[in-house]
Amino acid sequence: MKPMPQFANTPEPPYLAVIFSSQRTEGDQGYSSTAERMVELAAQQPGFLGAESARDAEGFGITVSYWTDEGAIQAWKADLAHLAAQERGRSSWYAGFHVRVSKVERAYAMT
């Protein structure tokens, strides 16, 4: 997978965050190439602000994607390629996952 910038370049709040926590199954099974493609496709969606992702050696990962509004999140959730990846995730790639959507009210950083 191509390296993703470590920190998303988000605007001043408010905006929304979709937090996807997952436990991978063993083996790649096409996961890496699909994950890379999903980031590329998400970046083309209206309202996408950026994403940050990390996964540990045991397969537990968290990806946070940032969006301007709920409509942008719903449009991405309904994207046909994303729907196919979601189905593959349920059937092959994930032992389990949680999705949480939250509003970012405040943000600050150390640079």
Buried (B, 14 or more C-beta within 10 A) or exposed (E): EEEBEEEBEBEEEEBBBBEBBBBBBEEEEEBEEBBEBBBEBBEEBEBBBBBBBEBEEEBBBBBBBBBBEEEBBEBBEEBEEBEEBBEBBEEEBBEEBEEEBEEBEEEEEEE
